[in-house]
Amino acid sequence: MEPGVTSVVLGGLTAVLLVAVVVLAGLYLSRLRTLSRRVGSFACGVRHEDRWTAGIAQYTHGRIAWWRAVSLAPRPARTWSRGELTLLERTPLGEQDEHGQEMLLVRCLHGGETFDLAMSVPACAGLVSWLESGPRPIGRVI
């Protein structure tokens, strides 16, 4: 190839790559904005096996859906049903979120699996309220 043709091809490839990066960044930001503006959503990190992952959780009918912050997946990465979720303990992290709220480490149990959530104090209060306001399980009458 001639030097002029090579530079045109490289310029075209660079432009295509740049457009792809801009489109992916736009999709990511749009997804994050959509998730964070849903009713009942809150910022929530999850730690499972010593690895933290940032995300957004949302209260839905009878469960909490959790999406990873860095993902283009259309479905939640994890869900926890209200009837099986137990909060074991809450510990202050000594940090603040982007709104200046104190952060808590919340140890949870769901389906025999223990994991940690990081959330603000108001988000934790909402989680406790949501868990307590759920329907009572129907038991056998003796």
C-alpha positions, -999 to +999 in steps of 0.1 A: +000+000+000+010+035-006+017+058+024-013+080+017-037+050+015-023+035+048-029+067+067-064+069+053-071+033+064-056+039+099-076+072+102-108+053+093-101+026+118-093+051+145-126+069+138-146+037+139-129+027+172-136+062+187-173+060+177-176+026+193-160+038+225-184+068+226-214+046+219-205+022+247-198+050+271-232+065+263-250+032+268-232+027+301-241+062+314-277+059+302-281+025+319-266+038+352-288+069+351-319+048+343-312+023+372-304+050+397-336+070+390-360+041+394-384+042+423-369+022+452-333+022+440-302+029+460-264+026+457-253-007+471-219-025+469-218-063+474-189-082+488-188-119+482-156-139+490-135-108+498-143-090+465-164-058+464-185-049+434-203-016+431-239-016+420-275-004+423-302-022+442-339-018+437-369-029+458-394-049+437-424-070+445-411-094+472-374-092+463-344-069+459-328-068+424-291-058+422-273-046+391-235-042+387-225-006+381-201-016+353-221-039+331-244-036+300-265-066+311-302-060+309-310-082+339-300-079+375-268-098+385-284-110+418-317-111+434-327-117+470-362-126+481-377-108+510-388-140+528-353-155+528-332-124+535-319-118+570-298-089+582-272-103+607-254-071+617-246-035+608-212-019+612-202+017+604-175+018+577-162+053+588-167+065+552-192+087+534-210+083+501-211+110+474-240+127+492-221+129+525-241+101+541-224+077+565-218+042+550-226+010+567-214-026+562-245-048+564-239-086+568-267-106+553-279-142+551-299-155+521-305-191+512-276-203+535-252-178+518-236-150+539-225-119+521-219-082+528-236-051+515-222-015+517-249+012+517-257+045+533-275+048+566-308+060+550-306+031+525-301+007+554-331+022+572-351+017+541-340-019+538-349-027+574-383-010+569-389-029+537-380-063+553-403-056+583-432-044+562-434-076+542-464-100+544-462-125+572-456-161+561-486-183+561-482-211+586-502-241+595-529-237+621-529-264+647 
